[in-house]
Amino acid sequence: MNNYVDTYCPECDAEVHAHIRMQQAVLVVRGEDVVYNESIAVCPACGTIIGDARIEEANLDRAYDVYRSCHGIMSPDEIRNLRASYGLSLREFSRFLGFGEQTAYRYERGDLPDQTHGNTLRSASTISGARLLLSQNRRKLSDRSVGRIEQRIQAMEGGAAKEFEIRLTLEDREASSPSAVNGYRRLSLERVVALAFILAEKCKELYWTKFQKATFFVDMAYFDKTSQSLTGLTYAHATYGPVIDCKEEVRFILAERGVVDFIEYGYGEILTPLRCENMPFSDEELSFIDEMTQFVNTFGSATDLSDYSHKLSCWIGSNDGETIEYTRTDGEVTQAINDRLAAIH
Ligand SMILES: [Zn+2]
């Protein structure tokens, strides 16, 4: 909302350009005191607080928002998104939930659901809740709606199964003994997400493929230097250069932890930094990563960096899908990085 509103002051009996101030207020919602920030319009001429329907409506919305978040009740936006995920009309959505015809409509418009309806809405976003609602209300629904709901439940089940598989794979990697496959370090997701954050922050146009080449160079060079990888990631040979062998799982974790965002850009997606709460690296490791980002930034495009990795004998000497063990770099990756930096400077 703007800081001013054009409104009518009954004291001055005139149109005024009123200043909007924020103040803490208490509203009783369903017998409960809700503390929220309300805005009030103050007449610039006489100082009277002016009642304005637009402002009062917004205040009510704010108080409701506070009440909703305290009670875990979905917001109108979340309810709209939930309905969209089922692809149902308002009427069919209301029937699916066992509400009256107009009820879902009112909630999407901002009315506050009572506790029972609030619980029903929440359960409709879970697999078991959706199944239960469908069995209770199936006969009120058209065949088409039943089909859509069943499809949505299947998709949720598929998603849950996939997520379970992803977590298992990662747990497995985290528990794997140090070896040439992980660079004598157990996979550390803390390190992977922190490295992704730094690379996203410092590297130009960090496409998803470029990201994987970058982590490959970082890990391998760090292994050359210390006989240990930086993250514990495992790399495999792919047609277009080395890739993280559990890349889907890594992508899932990066998105879930909110460290980077994936933005559609040009011919793919680029990683942009969001936030990183834990920084597990030492100063020495951080300055090493910094040098590596300088190396990555000597390449104009993801393809150039990819092409450069094709010169490495540890890539040439491996077959498609084969794991590139850390012991195969033997100083070569570091040499390639130094050559590149020397040629540029
Ligand atoms: Zn006035």
Residues whose N, C-alpha, C, O or C-beta is under 5 A from the ligand:
A	BS01	ZN	C9 E11 C12 C43 A45 C46 G47 T48
